[in-house]
């Protein structure tokens, strides 16, 4: 990491630009510096360097060192000690806000639904939902989207959140209760859906639903109870179907899955979801989904 990157990270943690530059200069020196030397090494203007150093002293990030009656130098708090102090202060603020903010918040008057227009924002919002889980967490998706979420999913699992995952594909390092999707191969599911569908729902209170096709993605975040309920039930019913299927022998299940008339009727719309996604908003494409027949194949 470059020196400039270190300065930017310190700013993200609350230091001003001048404070971060002065602190990095003190750390880099390893010996007490006076104000003139800090200004020269850091680029902080001489007119403000002593004010900046005084702020670092108030923070506890630097200390005054007197080398003589008229000589004052400054030395940095060691980086490890500074980071530990920042972590404690940050955690203390989070704990205080977790208790105080709900007391000043008004009950929501409007349920949130906002669009996510790319894969980065889709995964970032999904990570927010995972991190908010306190009781239960439901996920369904392909390894390409589930894998980036695993660190925060594992943290939730370690904190006692009941984690349930349906995975379309191989997962050599599963987390929580992970069920591989067996009814259709990932390739067949992708062909039918038209995208790698991602569903993440936390505590029956909020959800992210989206899809990824090559480098493109779409999605929505919502705390609308009706949409969240549908997202949760989508994952729960997939898991329930797999648990039921395990009671069949492989041969009996294959026969049931391909031959049962009620299932054949439900699966007769193969490809329609993909066609609807390809069509996009009404009036933007001439693509027409295939007519639903009374029979269909995988």
Backbone torsions as a table, in degrees:
resi	resn	phi	psi	omega
1	UNK	NA	133.0	-178.8
2	UNK	-74.4	164.3	177.8
3	UNK	-60.7	-38.8	178.9
4	UNK	-63.5	-37.7	178.2
5	UNK	-65.0	-39.1	177.2
6	UNK	-61.5	-44.2	179.2
7	UNK	-61.0	-43.4	-179.8
8	UNK	-64.4	-39.2	178.5
9	UNK	-66.7	-38.9	176.7
10	UNK	-63.3	-36.4	176.8
11	UNK	-65.4	-38.6	177.9
12	UNK	-62.4	-27.4	179.5
13	UNK	-90.8	6.9	170.0
14	UNK	116.8	-10.8	176.9
15	UNK	-75.2	149.8	170.6
16	UNK	-73.9	167.7	178.4
17	UNK	-60.2	-42.7	179.5
18	UNK	-66.4	-40.8	178.7
19	UNK	-61.4	-44.3	-179.1
20	UNK	-63.5	-43.9	179.5
21	UNK	-63.8	-41.9	-179.6
22	UNK	-67.1	-40.6	179.3
23	UNK	-63.4	-44.1	179.2
24	UNK	-62.1	-37.7	178.1
25	UNK	-64.0	-41.8	178.7
26	UNK	-66.0	-42.3	178.9
27	UNK	-62.8	-42.5	-179.1
28	UNK	-67.4	-26.4	-178.5
29	UNK	-76.9	-41.7	-178.5
30	UNK	71.5	6.5	-179.5
31	UNK	-146.9	155.3	-178.9
32	UNK	-58.4	139.9	176.8
33	UNK	-124.2	146.2	172.2
34	UNK	-87.8	176.5	-175.4
35	UNK	-60.2	-41.2	179.8
36	UNK	-60.4	-44.3	-178.6
37	UNK	-66.6	-39.0	178.1
38	UNK	-63.6	-43.7	179.3
39	UNK	-61.0	-42.9	-178.2
40	UNK	-65.2	-40.7	-176.0
41	UNK	-80.6	-30.2	-170.7
42	UNK	-99.1	-25.0	-173.8
43	UNK	87.9	2.4	174.4
44	UNK	-70.8	131.7	-179.3
45	UNK	-56.8	141.0	-178.9
46	UNK	-61.4	-28.6	-178.5
47	UNK	-68.3	-21.1	-178.0
48	UNK	-120.1	0.3	-172.3
49	UNK	-65.0	-39.0	-178.5
50	UNK	-71.5	-35.4	174.1
51	UNK	-63.2	-41.2	178.9
52	UNK	-64.2	-44.9	179.4
53	UNK	-64.1	-36.8	177.9
54	UNK	-62.9	-38.0	177.9
55	UNK	-66.1	-38.8	176.5
56	UNK	-63.6	-37.5	178.3
57	UNK	-64.9	-43.9	178.1
58	UNK	-60.9	-38.6	177.5
59	UNK	-66.8	-21.4	-172.2
60	UNK	84.0	11.2	-179.8
61	UNK	-87.2	-11.0	178.3
62	UNK	-150.1	161.0	-179.1
63	UNK	-133.6	146.5	173.5
64	UNK	-78.0	139.3	176.8
65	UNK	-127.4	120.2	-179.4
66	UNK	-95.2	116.6	179.3
67	UNK	-92.4	-11.0	179.7
68	UNK	-174.5	-176.2	-176.2
69	UNK	-62.8	-35.2	-175.8
70	UNK	-114.4	8.8	-175.1
71	UNK	-116.5	120.7	178.1
72	UNK	-121.9	126.2	175.7
73	UNK	-117.0	174.1	-179.2
74	UNK	-133.2	141.2	177.8
75	UNK	-132.5	146.3	-174.9
76	UNK	-82.4	149.9	163.8
77	UNK	-65.7	136.0	-179.5
78	UNK	-54.8	143.0	-175.9
79	UNK	-53.8	-42.9	-178.4
80	UNK	-61.6	-39.9	179.2
81	UNK	-68.6	-38.8	178.3
82	UNK	-62.7	-45.6	-178.1
83	UNK	-65.6	-39.0	176.9
84	UNK	-62.5	-41.7	179.2
85	UNK	-65.2	-43.4	178.5
86	UNK	-61.7	-40.0	179.2
87	UNK	-63.3	-43.9	179.4
88	UNK	-63.0	-44.3	179.5
89	UNK	-63.3	-41.6	-179.4
90	UNK	-64.4	-47.3	-180.0
91	UNK	-62.0	-38.5	179.1
92	UNK	-64.2	-41.5	178.6
93	UNK	-65.6	-41.7	178.9
94	UNK	-61.7	-44.9	179.4
95	UNK	-61.3	-42.7	179.9
96	UNK	-64.5	-42.9	-179.1
97	UNK	-69.9	-34.2	178.7
98	UNK	-61.1	-33.7	178.1
99	UNK	-83.2	-37.9	-171.5
100	UNK	-84.7	-40.2	-173.8
101	UNK	-60.1	-43.0	178.1
102	UNK	-60.1	-25.3	-178.8
103	UNK	-74.5	-24.8	-179.6
104	UNK	-102.5	-8.4	-177.3
105	UNK	-79.9	139.1	174.8
106	UNK	-85.1	151.0	175.7
107	UNK	-58.5	140.5	-178.0
108	UNK	-62.1	130.9	177.8
109	UNK	-92.5	-24.7	-178.2
110	UNK	-133.3	134.0	176.3
111	UNK	-77.1	142.0	-176.2
112	UNK	-84.9	136.9	166.8
113	UNK	-144.1	114.2	176.1
114	UNK	-134.8	149.1	-173.1
115	UNK	-83.3	149.9	176.4
116	UNK	-121.3	122.2	-166.4
117	UNK	-104.2	-3.3	178.9
118	UNK	-150.5	168.4	-174.4
119	UNK	-64.4	-38.1	-178.6
120	UNK	-62.0	-46.7	179.8
121	UNK	-70.3	-33.2	176.8
122	UNK	-61.2	-48.8	-178.5
123	UNK	-70.4	-35.7	178.7
124	UNK	-64.2	-42.2	179.9
125	UNK	-70.9	-36.1	176.0
126	UNK	-62.9	-38.5	177.9
127	UNK	-64.4	-38.1	175.8
128	UNK	-59.2	-43.9	-178.8
129	UNK	-64.7	-44.3	178.7
130	UNK	-60.0	-45.3	-177.0
131	UNK	-64.8	-24.8	-178.6
132	UNK	-81.9	-13.1	-175.2
133	UNK	-65.5	134.4	176.1
134	UNK	-121.5	-23.5	-176.0
135	UNK	-119.9	-57.3	-180.0
136	UNK	-141.5	156.0	-175.1
137	UNK	-144.5	127.8	179.4
138	UNK	-120.1	130.6	178.6
139	UNK	-134.4	145.6	172.8
140	UNK	-144.5	131.5	-179.9
141	UNK	173.9	-172.9	179.0
142	UNK	-95.4	155.8	-179.9
143	UNK	-53.5	-35.5	-177.2
144	UNK	-59.6	-31.1	179.4
145	UNK	-98.5	-31.4	-179.2
146	UNK	-73.2	-37.5	-174.7
147	UNK	-58.0	-45.7	179.4
148	UNK	-63.4	-21.4	-179.0
149	UNK	-86.9	-11.0	-170.5
150	UNK	-60.3	-39.5	179.5
151	UNK	-56.2	-44.4	-179.2
152	UNK	-76.9	-29.5	175.0
153	UNK	-65.9	-42.3	178.6
154	UNK	-63.7	-37.7	178.3
155	UNK	-64.0	-42.5	177.3
156	UNK	-61.9	-43.4	179.1
157	UNK	-60.6	-42.5	-179.8
158	UNK	-66.9	-26.1	-179.6
159	UNK	-88.8	7.2	174.5
160	UNK	96.4	5.7	175.7
161	UNK	-71.0	135.9	178.0
162	UNK	-79.8	106.9	-172.8
163	UNK	-102.9	127.4	176.9
164	UNK	-126.1	129.9	-175.2
165	UNK	-131.6	133.1	167.4
166	UNK	-108.6	122.8	-174.6
167	UNK	-114.0	124.6	175.9
168	UNK	-90.7	82.4	-178.1
169	UNK	136.1	177.3	-177.7
170	UNK	-75.0	141.5	176.8
171	UNK	-136.4	95.8	-178.3
172	UNK	-71.3	-11.6	-176.5
173	UNK	-134.3	68.0	-173.5
174	UNK	-70.4	159.9	178.2
175	UNK	-128.9	144.2	-178.3
176	UNK	61.5	-146.6	174.2
177	UNK	-95.0	102.3	-176.3
178	UNK	-106.1	127.7	180.0
179	UNK	-113.3	115.7	174.5
180	UNK	-68.9	135.4	178.6
181	UNK	-72.5	118.9	-172.3
182	UNK	-110.5	-18.4	-171.9
183	UNK	-65.0	-40.6	176.9
184	UNK	-134.4	149.4	177.2
185	UNK	-65.8	157.3	177.1
186	UNK	-55.3	-34.6	-179.3
187	UNK	-66.0	-42.6	179.3
188	UNK	-67.6	-42.2	178.4
189	UNK	-62.0	-40.0	179.4
190	UNK	-64.8	-41.4	179.1
191	UNK	-62.8	-40.6	-177.2
192	UNK	-72.3	-45.5	-176.1
193	UNK	-78.5	-28.9	-177.9
194	UNK	83.0	1.8	179.0
195	UNK	-164.9	165.6	170.5
196	UNK	-84.4	98.9	-175.0
197	UNK	-73.8	132.7	177.1
198	UNK	-119.9	127.6	176.6
199	UNK	-128.1	126.6	177.8
200	UNK	-134.8	123.8	-179.5
201	UNK	-136.3	135.5	-176.5
202	UNK	-123.0	126.7	170.2
203	UNK	57.9	22.7	-177.5
204	UNK	57.5	22.8	-175.5
205	UNK	-117.9	-27.9	-178.7
206	UNK	-152.7	155.1	-175.8
207	UNK	-152.4	153.4	168.2
208	UNK	-121.0	131.0	177.4
209	UNK	-129.1	127.3	-178.7
210	UNK	-159.6	177.2	179.6
211	UNK	-144.2	151.1	-179.0
212	UNK	-127.7	130.6	174.6
213	UNK	-129.8	113.3	-174.4
214	UNK	53.0	-121.1	-179.7
215	UNK	-93.5	-4.6	-177.8
216	UNK	-92.8	154.0	179.3
217	UNK	-152.3	158.2	174.0
218	UNK	-143.9	164.1	177.1
219	UNK	176.4	172.2	175.2
220	UNK	-138.9	147.8	167.3
221	UNK	-110.9	142.2	177.9
222	UNK	-154.1	151.6	168.1
223	UNK	-116.4	16.2	176.2
224	UNK	-67.2	122.1	-174.0
225	UNK	-57.9	-35.6	-178.0
226	UNK	-66.4	-44.7	-179.2
227	UNK	-69.0	-41.2	178.8
228	UNK	-61.9	-41.5	178.6
229	UNK	-59.5	-44.6	179.5
230	UNK	-62.7	-42.0	180.0
231	UNK	-62.3	-45.0	179.8
232	UNK	-63.9	-46.1	-177.4
233	UNK	-66.3	-32.1	175.3
234	UNK	-57.1	-47.9	-179.0
235	UNK	-71.0	-43.2	-178.1
236	UNK	-62.8	-39.8	-179.3
237	UNK	-70.8	-35.0	174.5
238	UNK	-61.0	-44.2	179.0
239	UNK	-64.2	-44.4	-179.7
240	UNK	-60.2	-42.0	178.2
241	UNK	-60.6	-39.8	179.1
242	UNK	-68.9	-37.4	177.7
243	UNK	-65.1	-39.1	176.9
244	UNK	-65.8	-42.6	-178.1
245	UNK	-60.8	-30.3	-179.5
246	UNK	-67.1	-15.3	178.1
247	UNK	-81.3	-12.3	177.9
248	UNK	-92.5	153.9	164.4
249	UNK	-72.3	154.4	-179.5
250	UNK	-53.6	-39.7	-178.5
251	UNK	-68.5	-43.6	-179.2
252	UNK	-66.1	-39.1	-179.5
253	UNK	-66.7	-41.8	179.4
254	UNK	-59.9	-42.1	178.9
255	UNK	-64.6	-44.7	179.1
256	UNK	-62.8	-44.6	-175.5
257	UNK	-66.4	-34.1	-175.7
258	UNK	-97.3	-17.2	-170.8
259	UNK	-116.5	-21.7	-176.5
260	UNK	-63.0	126.9	-175.3
261	UNK	-60.2	-39.9	-178.5
262	UNK	-65.6	-39.6	178.1
263	UNK	-69.3	-39.0	178.5
264	UNK	-61.6	-37.0	177.9
265	UNK	-65.0	-44.3	-179.6
266	UNK	-64.3	-32.2	-175.3
267	UNK	-93.0	5.7	-177.5
268	UNK	-73.4	-10.9	-179.8
269	UNK	-92.7	23.5	-178.7
270	UNK	-51.1	124.6	176.9
271	UNK	97.2	-17.4	-178.5
272	UNK	-64.0	-43.6	177.9
273	UNK	-55.8	-42.8	180.0
274	UNK	-63.6	-39.8	-179.9
275	UNK	-66.8	-37.9	178.8
276	UNK	-66.0	-40.3	177.5
277	UNK	-65.7	-39.9	180.0
278	UNK	-65.8	-30.8	-178.4
279	UNK	-70.0	-34.2	179.3
280	UNK	71.2	-159.8	-179.7
281	UNK	-58.8	151.2	-177.9
282	UNK	-57.2	132.0	176.0
283	UNK	89.9	-2.7	-177.5
284	UNK	-97.5	-8.1	-177.6
285	UNK	-152.9	152.3	179.0
286	UNK	-91.5	1.9	-178.4
287	UNK	-61.3	133.3	179.0
288	UNK	-120.1	128.7	179.4
289	UNK	-64.5	149.6	180.0
290	UNK	-62.4	145.4	176.9
291	UNK	-65.5	139.0	-179.4
292	UNK	-78.5	122.2	177.1
293	UNK	-95.3	-177.0	179.8
294	UNK	-90.4	-7.3	-179.9
295	UNK	-135.1	155.5	178.6
296	UNK	-163.5	166.5	179.1
297	UNK	-116.4	-177.2	-179.0
298	UNK	-52.6	NA	NA
